[in-house]
């Protein structure tokens, strides 16, 4: 494929007045999500559990995590593994939730204040 064919078949990403096109922002988010998923998969594997889980969810202690769980306020699906003490979540669910926080930061701030 030549350069001209490429330019007319692939979406163009335009920088206008300091703003990137929505397509580029989507590409950046996908790249960030992919990098975050790769990093966490390398670190934890397909599941995150125990202290790593509650810290990744933003809780400073297990007690705070436990109370949020009792109130059904954990933002992702968590589960128990038979004959294990800790709670677990899929790493991919954790990444999706973390990335969702960056999608609309103003709404998240208002939600916390509200």
C-alpha positions, 0 to 999 in steps of 0.5 A: 500500500502506498502512502496516498492509499494509506492516507485515504483508507486509514482514519486521520488524527487531526490536531486543531487548536490544541485539541486532538480528534476524538479518534486519537483520544480513543486510541490513546485510551486503548493504548493506556488500557492495554499497557495497564493491563499488561503491567498488572497481568505481569505483576499479578496474573489473571487475578488480583487478591488480598492486600493487592486488591484492596489497595488497587481499589483505593482502600487504605485498609482491609477494614475499609474494604470489608465495610464497603463489601458489606455495603455492596459498594465494591465497584467490580465483581469480587469472589472467593476461591474455595479454601482460600481466605482472601477476596479476588477479582479478575485483573481485566475487571480491575483495569477496566474500572481504573480506566473508567475513572479517567474517562470522566474525571469531573463526574467522579469528583462530583460523585465523591463530594455529593 
